Amino acid sequence: MANPARLGNRVDAGLLIVCVAFSLIAIVLRDEEREPIASALRRTIVAPLVGLQRGAERWRVAYVTNEARQMAVDSVVMRTMNAQALQAENDQLRHVLGLGSRLEWGFVPTDALRGTAPSEALVTTLTLTAGSTAGVTRYSPVVAPEGLVGTIQTADPTMSIAILYTNPDFRASAMAVDGTTFGIIYPHAQRGSGSDAYMLELRGVPTKINLKAGTPIYTSGLGGTFPRGITIGTVVVELKTSEVWTRTYLVRPAVTPSQVTTVLILTPKRVSQGIGNIWGAAAAMNADSAAKRIAGAGDSVAKRTAALDARTRAAVLDSMRQAAVDSALRSLGMSVPPRARRDSVRPDSVKRP
């Protein structure tokens, strides 16, 4: 029995000889004799190969087109994400500039870098890109346009570390918006999830005082660390505790540390001289602006209504006048002249706003 490998080699050699013979015959044949043979080969033997080639070309074009389309989609998504991030950063920078213009002096602007690991959901410290060379000292207040962020724990020449109000060591003397109710701000003992992870507690409020939900809480200025008037947050609900002579309230902070990128550090001289009613004035300004917009819209509607009423009354009086004149002419036996069409508003066509 012949070896299968040797048999395969013989078959290949035979096919090669046959192909060479057909090639020589095709070269020798004339064009008019060669074309029918070539046409028959294209319709039979070569047709499946041509189909495979066309299919492979279509798949290649589809793959290249899909890859280009996917790259375009990814590029659009990346540009959208970058645009949203830039928009948020620009909004925060505008707010910081607004706060700086209201403070006018006594602050150090700085970028904030989160000091916690990416796996931690709760931000408790920030690394700031300003240090003692810029006038930053230990216990300097750190604020954002929305309100209180924390206080400086350590200050190096070019960098500093701030502990936030979420840090277990944080404390701040606080008061209600009327300035008659005082207490101490602590981090909330029971850590929640999401935005509830940053809740605070206002402890030490006298029992006789009952704070309503939504009451703004500010720093009181007692203790000398924070100046009076920095927004801390708003009261949510009273917490049940074992204390008999004092109340404890849950406070929602005004600042979310995970979204802070730029802050201001108040200098000791500014702390000692106070900041005035900067955060309260900004809130009042926003409320006044909203009230003015609502009042302006109401005035505009009232003016349009009054104008329509005046036009309606004028149209009715004009019609009555014309009817009286026409009736008098008819009673005297005179013909009523044709009147030009008026553009005045008819009472039945007036639409009330």
C-alpha positions in Angstrom: 0.0 0.0 0.0 1.3 3.4 -1.0 2.0 6.0 1.6 -0.9 8.6 1.9 1.6 11.5 1.9 3.3 10.2 -1.2 -0.1 9.7 -2.9 -1.1 13.3 -2.1 2.2 14.6 -3.6 1.5 12.7 -6.8 -2.1 14.1 -7.0 -0.7 17.6 -6.5 1.9 17.1 -9.2 -0.7 15.8 -11.6 -2.9 18.8 -11.0 0.0 21.1 -11.5 0.8 19.4 -14.8 -2.8 19.7 -16.0 -2.9 23.4 -15.1 0.3 24.1 -16.9 -1.0 22.2 -20.0 -4.3 24.2 -20.0 -2.3 27.4 -19.6 -0.1 26.6 -22.6 -3.2 25.7 -24.6 -4.9 29.0 -23.6 -1.8 30.9 -24.7 -1.6 29.1 -28.1 -5.4 29.6 -28.8 -6.5 32.7 -30.7 -8.7 35.3 -29.1 -11.9 34.2 -30.7 -11.3 30.6 -29.5 -10.1 31.7 -26.1 -13.1 33.8 -25.1 -15.8 31.0 -25.0 -13.5 28.9 -22.8 -12.8 31.8 -20.5 -16.5 32.6 -20.3 -17.4 29.0 -19.4 -14.7 29.0 -16.7 -16.0 32.2 -15.2 -19.5 30.8 -15.1 -18.5 27.5 -13.5 -15.2 27.1 -11.7 -14.3 30.8 -11.1 -17.8 32.0 -10.1 -17.7 30.6 -6.5 -14.3 32.2 -6.0 -15.5 35.5 -7.3 -18.5 35.3 -4.9 -16.3 34.6 -2.0 -14.1 37.6 -2.9 -17.1 39.9 -3.2 -18.4 38.7 0.2 -15.0 39.2 1.8 -14.8 42.7 0.4 -18.3 43.6 1.7 -17.4 42.3 5.1 -14.2 44.3 5.1 -16.0 47.5 4.1 -18.7 46.9 6.7 -16.0 46.3 9.4 -14.1 49.5 8.5 -17.3 51.5 8.3 -18.6 50.2 11.6 -15.2 50.9 13.3 -15.2 54.5 11.9 -18.8 55.0 13.1 -18.0 53.7 16.5 -15.0 56.0 16.8 -17.2 58.9 15.8 -19.8 58.0 18.4 -17.1 57.6 21.1 -15.7 61.0 20.1 -19.1 62.7 20.4 -19.7 61.1 23.8 -16.3 62.2 25.0 -16.9 65.8 23.8 -20.3 65.8 25.5 -18.8 64.6 28.8 -16.0 67.1 28.6 -18.4 69.9 27.8 -20.6 69.0 30.7 -17.6 68.8 33.1 -16.4 72.2 31.8 -19.8 73.7 32.2 -20.0 72.6 35.8 -16.5 73.8 36.5 -17.2 77.2 34.9 -20.4 77.5 36.9 -18.6 76.8 40.2 -15.8 79.3 39.2 -18.3 82.0 38.5 -19.9 81.4 41.9 -16.5 81.5 43.6 -15.7 84.8 41.8 -19.0 86.2 43.0 -18.2 85.2 46.6 -14.7 86.8 46.2 -16.3 90.0 44.9 -18.6 90.1 47.9 -15.8 89.4 50.4 -13.5 91.9 48.7 -10.5 91.1 50.8 -9.1 88.7 53.4 -9.2 85.4 51.5 -7.0 83.0 49.6 -8.5 81.2 46.5 -7.2 77.7 46.0 -8.0 74.5 44.2 -9.3 71.5 46.2 -8.0 67.9 45.8 -9.9 65.2 47.5 -7.7 63.5 50.1 -9.8 60.3 50.4 -9.2 57.1 48.4 -11.5 56.6 45.4 -13.2 53.6 47.1 -14.4 55.7 50.0 -17.8 57.2 49.5 -17.4 59.8 52.2 -15.1 62.8 51.7 -13.6 63.9 55.0 -10.4 65.8 54.0 -9.3 68.0 51.2 -5.8 68.8 50.0 -5.5 72.5 49.0 -3.0 74.0 46.7 -2.2 77.0 48.9 -0.1 77.0 52.1 1.5 79.3 54.7 3.4 81.2 52.0 0.0 82.6 50.8 -1.1 83.4 54.3 -2.9 80.2 55.3 -2.7 79.2 58.9 -4.0 76.4 61.1 -7.7 76.6 61.9 -8.4 79.0 59.0 -12.0 78.6 57.8 -12.5 77.0 54.4 -15.7 78.2 52.6 -17.4 77.8 49.2 -20.1 79.9 47.5 -22.8 77.8 49.2 -21.3 78.0 52.7 -19.0 76.3 55.2 -16.7 73.5 54.0 -14.3 73.0 56.9 -11.1 74.2 58.6 -7.4 74.0 58.0 -5.7 71.2 60.0 -2.1 71.5 58.7 -0.5 74.2 56.6 2.8 73.6 54.7 4.5 76.3 52.7 2.8 75.4 49.4 0.0 73.1 50.4 -2.4 72.5 53.3 -4.8 69.9 54.5 -8.4 70.8 55.5 -10.8 68.7 57.6 -14.4 68.9 56.4 -17.5 69.0 58.5 -17.9 65.2 57.9 -14.7 64.6 59.9 -15.3 63.1 63.3 -13.1 65.8 64.9 -15.1 68.7 63.4 -17.0 71.1 65.6 -18.5 74.5 65.0 -20.6 76.9 67.1 -23.8 77.6 65.3 -27.0 79.7 65.5 -30.4 79.9 63.9 -31.2 82.6 61.4 -32.7 84.9 64.0 -29.5 84.9 66.1 -31.3 83.9 69.3 -30.9 80.2 69.2 -27.4 78.6 69.6 -25.9 75.2 69.5 -22.9 73.1 68.4 -22.6 71.4 65.0 -21.4 67.8 64.9 -21.1 65.3 62.1 -24.2 63.1 62.0 -23.6 59.9 64.1 -25.5 57.6 61.7 -23.9 57.6 58.3 -26.4 57.4 55.4 -26.0 56.8 51.7 -25.7 59.3 48.8 -26.4 62.9 49.9 -27.5 61.7 53.4 -23.9 60.6 54.1 -23.1 64.3 54.7 -25.8 65.1 57.3 -25.0 67.1 60.4 -26.4 67.4 63.9 -27.2 70.7 65.8 -26.8 69.8 69.5 -27.3 71.7 72.7 -30.4 73.7 71.6 -32.5 74.6 74.7 -35.6 72.6 75.2 -37.9 75.6 75.2 -36.9 76.4 71.6 -38.5 74.5 68.7 -36.9 75.0 65.3 -39.0 74.3 62.3 -37.9 72.4 59.2 -36.2 74.6 56.7 -34.7 77.0 59.3 -31.3 78.2 58.1 -28.3 77.6 60.3 -25.2 79.9 60.3 -21.9 80.0 62.2 -22.3 82.0 65.4 -18.8 83.5 65.6 -18.4 82.1 69.2 -15.0 80.5 69.8 -13.1 82.6 67.4 -12.5 79.9 64.7 -15.3 80.8 62.3 -16.7 84.3 61.8 -20.4 84.9 62.3 -22.7 84.5 59.4 -21.3 81.6 57.3 -24.1 79.3 56.0 -24.0 75.8 57.4 -27.3 74.3 56.2 -31.0 74.0 57.0 -32.9 72.1 59.7 -34.5 68.9 58.5 -36.1 67.3 61.6 -35.7 66.9 65.4 -33.8 63.9 66.5 -35.0 61.9 69.5 -32.3 61.6 72.1 -32.0 60.9 75.8 -31.2 64.5 76.6 -33.8 66.2 78.9 -32.7 69.9 78.9 -31.6 70.2 75.3 -32.8 69.3 71.8 -30.8 67.9 68.8 -31.7 68.6 65.2 -30.7 67.0 61.9 -29.2 69.5 59.6 -28.7 69.2 55.8 -25.5 71.0 54.8 -25.4 73.6 52.1 -22.1 72.3 50.6 -21.5 68.8 49.1 -17.8 68.1 49.6 -17.6 65.5 46.8 -18.5 68.3 44.3 -16.1 71.0 45.6 -13.2 71.9 43.3 -12.4 75.5 44.2 -12.7 77.1 47.7 -11.6 80.2 49.6 -9.6 80.2 52.8 -10.3 83.1 55.1 -7.3 84.8 56.7 -7.1 85.4 60.5 -7.5 89.1 60.1 -10.7 88.7 58.2 -12.0 86.2 60.8 -11.3 88.7 63.6 -13.0 91.6 61.8 -16.0 89.5 60.6 -17.6 89.0 57.2 -20.9 90.8 57.6 -24.1 89.3 56.1 -22.5 88.1 52.9 -24.3 84.7 52.6 -27.6 86.1 54.0 -27.4 89.1 51.6 -26.9 86.7 48.6 -29.9 84.6 49.6 -32.0 87.8 50.0 -30.8 89.1 46.7 -31.9 85.9 44.9 -35.3 86.0 46.7 -35.8 89.7 45.7 -34.8 88.9 42.1 -37.3 86.1 42.0 -40.0 88.3 43.5 -39.3 91.1 41.0 -39.6 88.6 38.1 -42.9 87.4 39.3 -44.2 90.9 40.0 -43.0 92.0 36.5 -44.8 89.1 34.9 -48.0 90.0 36.8 -47.7 93.7 35.8 -47.3 92.7 32.2 -50.4 90.6 32.2 -52.4 93.4 33.9 -51.3 95.9 31.4 -52.3 93.7 28.4 -55.7 93.1 30.0 -56.3 96.8 30.6 -55.3 97.6 27.0 -57.8 95.0 25.7 -60.6 96.4 27.9 -59.9 99.9 26.7 -60.0 98.8 23.0 -63.2 96.9 23.7 -65.0 99.8 25.3 -63.9 102.1 22.4 -65.2 99.6 19.8 -68.6 99.4 21.6 -69.0 103.2 21.9 -68.0 103.6 18.2 -70.6 101.1 17.1 -73.3 102.7 19.3 -72.5 106.1 17.8 -72.7 104.8 14.3 -76.0 103.1 15.0 -77.5 106.4 16.4 -76.4 108.4 13.4 -77.7 105.9 10.9 -81.1 105.8 12.8 -81.4 109.6 12.7 -80.7 109.7 9.0 -83.3 107.1 8.2 -85.9 108.9 10.3 -85.3 112.1 8.3 -85.7 110.1 5.0 -82.1 110.4 4.1 -80.0 107.7 2.7 -77.3 106.2 4.9 -73.9 106.6 3.1 -71.8 103.5 2.9 -69.1 103.5 5.6 -65.5 102.3 5.1 -64.6 99.1 7.0 -62.9 99.9 10.3 -60.0 98.1 11.8 -61.2 98.6 15.3 -61.6 95.5 17.5 -65.1 94.1 17.7 -66.2 93.2 21.3 -67.0 89.6 20.3 -63.6 89.1 18.8 -61.6 90.2 21.9 -59.9 87.3 23.6 -59.2 87.6 27.3 -55.8 86.5 28.5 
